[in-house]
Amino acid sequence: MGKFYVTTPIYYVNDVPHVGHAYSTIAADVLSRFYRSLDYDVFFLTGTDEHGQKVAKAAEERGLDVQKHVDEMVVPFKELWKRLEIDSGFIRTTEKRHEIVVQAIFEKLREKGDIYPGKYEGWYCIFEETFYPESQIEEGKCPECSREVKWVSEDSYFFKTSNYIPRLHKHIEENPDFIMPKSRRNEVLSYIESGVQDVSVSRTAIKWGVKVPGDEKHVVYVWFDALINYLSGIGYHPDKKKQDPNFKKFWPADVHIIGKDILKFHAVIWPAMLMALGEDLPKMIFAHGFLTVGGEKISKSRGKVIDPNELIDKYGADAYRYFFMSQFTFGLDGEYTEETMIKRINADLANDLGNLVHRTANMMKKYYEGNVPNPKYSQSDKEGLTRDIKIQINGIPNHLKRYLKVLDFSKSLAAIWHTISLLNKYIEDMAPWQLHKEERNDELAKVMYTLADGIRAVAQFIYPFMPQTAEKIWKQIGATGDLKRFPETKPDIKDLNDWVVLKPGSNFKIAEPLFPRIEE
Ligand code: ME8
């Protein structure tokens, strides 16, 4: 099978993580679990961006040495990822393995003439860690966040970004999936068509950062440093002899997941850096939308904070993951309210999924002492509801492959939930209690088996999104196979008896409700 390399942004450790950070990270985790379950060799990288003025300033405000500050601030990120079942590699830009690579790349590009000394004069916004041309500054305010910008006039190294723009332009035109969604691709195209300047890639006014090799009064610009994590995190080194085999295996990245705020860095500067290094470009850069509250981007500095830990305490990690992945279209902005979250958990998780499992468990207990019966499907079942259910379930793996290829998490979940609704409707339509009463035992066995195996399939489908719940269901239905191996869509259904996956005789137990109803 193939390989899959997915990344998230590495987050600034000026503050604790918020729901926006968790959003990108959960999305990457879902993809990574999905591709693992398809037997891909997966590398998923997240981490923290620990240099730059913004982080140094946060340390100063706390009266702490910067290193001590970053060592402390990385902890809440790691803890949150653990709570959210994020199964990934982790890189910190203050790690030696990263700093060495940043310096080696700087040196290589300087030798090549792609990095040259000069003088930077212009405006700098510490919050955005970005330089802005005069033309974008109004009344001394940052065009992005409206904070005050600072006039910077200092010696600086520049990276010849402009050299690579024609090639980048062509690449974007020829590869419609390189920047997703389409609206973002258009944004980048018009940005580069308006002309791109070389980027300042070092600072002399600050000390906190990776030292420029051979010219230590400079530190490397935080973005130049941070982007390199995607390479250093898988063992890259510009000297091939020093490369880890992982680099060869996993590069180029299959998808960089980012928020739309950092699109230009990823879709312009980063590809230019890679071209300068002679490395392949990532296959896809997906810039998702913002989570908003009252129409405004959620971010600590704007006073709009939603603490993921609080929501996990109240609703659990899986409900959290489910809500954020199902509620919003990944490429668009989405307005968050706790009320919608509660409604969604009650309707989809407590009702649809929870009831399906609970009702089936109760009937299984009543009719079969909990032991899943052995169905004998017949030709006539081909025409009926049972067949419809099987066909629906059979179609899901291909649907999910298609949707997740373009990071459509909400459509993927909608497809799974459609199946869950059909299974619930199947209970009503087939009325197993009636079959039981009338002692139509063969029919009852088929219906109850179809339900149990349908639930087995649902557990496998939801596994990438809700790993804990999938495991719980797996245990509850007494399944013995590999939950994490994703089922394949079968080309044709000839005989429903070929579709017996969950072993008849499995012990389907009654258990605590998966998702207790929340007071609305
Ligand atoms: O930009 N909605 O780090 P950062 C959705 N260190 N996603 C959001 C969000 C929101 N309201 N707020 C933040 C940096 N995010 C750099 C990145 S990468 C080489 C360096 C997510 O801590 C989203 O992914 O400001 C966004 O791009 C990222 O957090 C910014 O995190």
Boltz pocket constraint, residues with backbone or C-beta under 6 A from the ligand:
constraints:
  - pocket:
      binder: B
      contacts: [[A, 8], [A, 9], [A, 10], [A, 11], [A, 12], [A, 13], [A, 19], [A, 20], [A, 21], [A, 23], [A, 24], [A, 49], [A, 223], [A, 226], [A, 227], [A, 228], [A, 229], [A, 257], [A, 258], [A, 259], [A, 260], [A, 261], [A, 262], [A, 289], [A, 290], [A, 291], [A, 292], [A, 297], [A, 298], [A, 299]]
      max_distance: 6.0
